[in-house]
Amino acid sequence: MSTRARLIGFALAASITSASQAAIILDQNQPSGPSYMAAFSQTGLAQSFQQTNNNVAGAGILLQSGIGNTDTITLSLWDALPNQAGANLLAQGSGTATQGSWFDVFWTAVSVNPGTTYFLEFTSAANVLGVAGNTSNPYTSGQVYANAGFVPFNTFDYAFRTYADDQFGSVPEPGTLALLGLGFLGLAAKRRLEG
């Protein structure tokens, strides 16, 4: 096979790959964190929210500066508060988090109903960090929960964000399918020439 034919084949393969790649996008975003809202030792930490997209692919929280150092944090996505009967854990992710910075986790996108209330629960391994937020109700589609029993604080919001997969559940565009077909034709021609 000629060098030119190989280059065309590689270009087609690269086009197909890039055309079908999903992008993780920001969906909900409440970045305001002037207040020290809660310590992980309080337990029952959660934030309610309403996603705009039809999926959730990850989430993040802002950790309070000057509280603790590092810890393993887990963010969990629920369809109801975790202490409610029938609540379902939809996704979760863990990692090492550092005080004073954003901590984000990502998971395989899970289907949600846009405009429906979901809950992010925050837990930690050593309970040494804290969560930043705002007491002036900057996020009107949700609220803070804290302390044993997930006590609601309806004018408080943690500094948090959620992500979505912009290609979730989408059917490939005709152009992508055509490129894929051309790629397969190129592979078949290559095999005939080599065989």
Secondary structure, 3 states (H helix, E strand, C coil): CCHHHHHHHHHHHHHHHHHHCCCEEEEEEECCCCEEEEEHHHCCEEEEEECCCCEEEEEEEEECCCCCCEEEEEEEEECCCCCCCCCCEEEEEEEEEECCCEEEEEEEEEECCCCCEEEEEEEECCCCCEEEEECCCCCCCCCEEECCCCEEECCCEECEEEEEECCCCCCCCHHHHHHHHHHHHHHHHHHHHHC
